[in-house]
Amino acid sequence: MMIKRITMAALGAGLLMMTGAGFASAAEPTGARDAAAQAVDSGQLAGFFARAEQHSGARGVTANSKHPSLTGEVLTINTLNPEFVKGAKGAAPSTVSRHAVKAESGTGQQASVWLAEQNGAWKVQNLSTDAQDVTFTAQGGNVFTEPQINAWYRVTGDTITPLNDSAREAVGTQISVAKYQDRVQGLYADKLPGSDYANKKLLAGYPMPGTAGQHEEDGFGYGVPAVALGLLLAGGGAAYVVRRRVA
């Protein structure tokens, strides 16, 4: 089956969090919610929701009809730990990736608002119609993503439980931490930052700007998960690409 996804192409090195370095605080950081609220007040979120609906084929949609609001707390989002992928003994499966908060429109749409601290101030980094990150993380526990396949998991002791269809397709009903480490090491260890694969400017299996025409399916990248529709705000620009994935 051919699946099309619209996602963002990162326009700056600031999004490439593939070293595993993340934000220090697990609590809601001071100023982060204010930054997200500015996206509501400025009309950014309303315009984003309108464009998302227009992209799906709707006509006559305007930003004025969206009335977006923020829902819940600013959350710490975890992703697959590169040390774990390398096979390091005792490494945790996940590491901090970013902060995000859920937004909803008055017409029922959802979005994840990515937040980053830059030069001492919190800013909106990205908007995504894929809100699985904030949805699953808000449910509690040690939740993380395997971004290469847009899979989400919860770690409980020595067991990893899949939370969405992509994760269940990958590991079944559950998998031990040790077996999951074997799995991701085999899939991604040779694609970590510094590898020949990463040096070809491939991000999450897809070419970075400047590498048009290349196409892979199994790359390793933390900055950009497989999202339905993304708008990159950091750096002042946006780039949209269509992914075609054969399932």
JOQUIDA-V711573 format. One record per pair of residues at least 24 apart in sequence whose ideal C-beta (glycine too) atoms are under 7 Angstrom apart, sorted by the first residue. I is the first residue (numbers start at 1). J is the second residue. D is the distance in whole Angstrom. If there is no record, write none. Layout:
# JOQUIDA-V711573
i=I j=J d=D
i=I j=J d=D
This chain:
# JOQUIDA-V711573
i=1 j=247 d=5
i=2 j=244 d=6
i=2 j=246 d=6
i=3 j=245 d=5
i=3 j=247 d=6
i=4 j=242 d=6
i=4 j=243 d=7
i=4 j=244 d=6
i=5 j=226 d=6
i=5 j=228 d=7
i=5 j=243 d=4
i=5 j=245 d=7
i=6 j=55 d=7
i=6 j=228 d=6
i=6 j=229 d=5
i=6 j=240 d=6
i=6 j=242 d=6
i=7 j=224 d=7
i=7 j=226 d=6
i=7 j=227 d=5
i=7 j=230 d=5
i=7 j=241 d=6
i=7 j=243 d=6
i=8 j=126 d=7
i=8 j=224 d=6
i=8 j=230 d=3
i=8 j=231 d=7
i=8 j=232 d=5
i=8 j=238 d=7
i=8 j=239 d=6
i=8 j=240 d=7
i=9 j=208 d=7
i=9 j=209 d=5
i=9 j=239 d=4
i=9 j=241 d=5
i=10 j=203 d=6
i=10 j=208 d=7
i=10 j=223 d=6
i=10 j=224 d=6
i=10 j=232 d=7
i=11 j=209 d=7
i=11 j=232 d=6
i=11 j=235 d=5
i=11 j=237 d=5
i=11 j=239 d=6
i=12 j=234 d=6
i=12 j=235 d=4
i=14 j=234 d=6
i=15 j=223 d=4
i=15 j=224 d=6
i=15 j=234 d=7
i=16 j=223 d=5
i=17 j=97 d=6
i=17 j=222 d=5
i=17 j=223 d=5
i=18 j=82 d=7
i=18 j=193 d=5
i=18 j=221 d=6
i=18 j=222 d=5
i=18 j=223 d=7
i=19 j=82 d=7
i=19 j=193 d=6
i=20 j=81 d=6
i=20 j=82 d=5
i=20 j=83 d=6
i=20 j=95 d=5
i=22 j=95 d=6
i=22 j=96 d=3
i=22 j=97 d=6
i=23 j=76 d=7
i=23 j=96 d=5
i=23 j=98 d=7
i=23 j=99 d=6
i=26 j=76 d=5
i=28 j=73 d=5
i=28 j=74 d=4
i=29 j=74 d=7
i=29 j=99 d=6
i=29 j=122 d=7
i=31 j=121 d=7
i=31 j=122 d=4
i=32 j=74 d=5
i=32 j=99 d=6
i=32 j=115 d=5
i=32 j=122 d=5
i=33 j=74 d=5
i=33 j=101 d=7
i=35 j=115 d=6
i=35 j=122 d=4
i=35 j=123 d=6
i=35 j=124 d=6
i=36 j=70 d=6
i=36 j=101 d=5
i=36 j=113 d=5
i=36 j=115 d=6
i=36 j=124 d=6
i=37 j=70 d=7
i=39 j=113 d=6
i=39 j=124 d=5
i=40 j=68 d=5
i=40 j=69 d=7
i=40 j=70 d=7
i=45 j=103 d=6
i=45 j=111 d=7
i=45 j=127 d=7
i=48 j=111 d=7
i=48 j=127 d=5
i=48 j=231 d=6
i=49 j=105 d=4
i=49 j=109 d=5
i=49 j=111 d=7
i=52 j=109 d=7
i=52 j=129 d=5
i=52 j=229 d=5
i=55 j=229 d=6
i=65 j=107 d=7
i=66 j=105 d=4
i=66 j=106 d=6
i=66 j=107 d=6
i=67 j=105 d=7
i=67 j=106 d=4
i=68 j=103 d=5
i=68 j=104 d=7
i=68 j=105 d=5
i=69 j=103 d=7
i=69 j=104 d=6
i=70 j=101 d=6
i=70 j=103 d=6
i=71 j=102 d=4
i=71 j=103 d=7
i=71 j=104 d=5
i=72 j=101 d=7
i=72 j=102 d=5
i=72 j=138 d=6
i=73 j=101 d=7
i=74 j=99 d=5
i=74 j=101 d=5
i=74 j=115 d=7
i=75 j=99 d=7
i=75 j=100 d=6
i=75 j=101 d=7
i=75 j=134 d=6
i=75 j=137 d=5
i=75 j=138 d=6
i=77 j=133 d=5
i=77 j=137 d=6
i=78 j=143 d=6
i=78 j=144 d=4
i=79 j=144 d=6
i=79 j=145 d=5
i=79 j=147 d=6
i=79 j=222 d=5
i=80 j=144 d=6
i=80 j=145 d=7
i=80 j=146 d=5
i=80 j=147 d=7
i=80 j=184 d=6
i=82 j=192 d=5
i=84 j=181 d=6
i=85 j=184 d=5
i=85 j=185 d=6
i=85 j=188 d=5
i=85 j=189 d=6
i=85 j=192 d=6
i=86 j=189 d=6
i=86 j=192 d=7
i=87 j=181 d=7
i=87 j=185 d=5
i=87 j=189 d=7
i=93 j=144 d=6
i=93 j=155 d=6
i=93 j=160 d=7
i=93 j=177 d=6
i=93 j=180 d=7
i=94 j=142 d=7
i=94 j=144 d=3
i=94 j=155 d=7
i=97 j=222 d=6
i=100 j=133 d=6
i=100 j=134 d=5
i=101 j=134 d=6
i=102 j=131 d=6
i=102 j=134 d=4
i=102 j=135 d=7
i=116 j=234 d=7
i=123 j=234 d=7
i=124 j=233 d=5
i=125 j=233 d=6
i=125 j=234 d=5
i=126 j=230 d=6
i=126 j=231 d=7
i=126 j=232 d=6
i=126 j=233 d=6
i=127 j=230 d=7
i=127 j=231 d=5
i=127 j=233 d=7
i=128 j=227 d=4
i=128 j=229 d=7
i=128 j=230 d=5
i=129 j=227 d=7
i=129 j=228 d=4
i=129 j=229 d=4
i=130 j=227 d=4
i=130 j=228 d=5
i=132 j=164 d=6
i=136 j=163 d=5
i=145 j=225 d=6
i=146 j=184 d=7
i=147 j=204 d=6
i=147 j=221 d=7
i=147 j=222 d=6
i=147 j=225 d=4
i=148 j=188 d=7
i=148 j=204 d=6
i=148 j=205 d=6
i=148 j=218 d=7
i=148 j=219 d=7
i=148 j=220 d=6
i=150 j=225 d=6
i=150 j=226 d=4
i=187 j=218 d=6
i=188 j=220 d=4
i=191 j=219 d=6
i=191 j=220 d=4
i=192 j=220 d=6
i=206 j=243 d=6
i=209 j=239 d=7
i=217 j=245 d=7
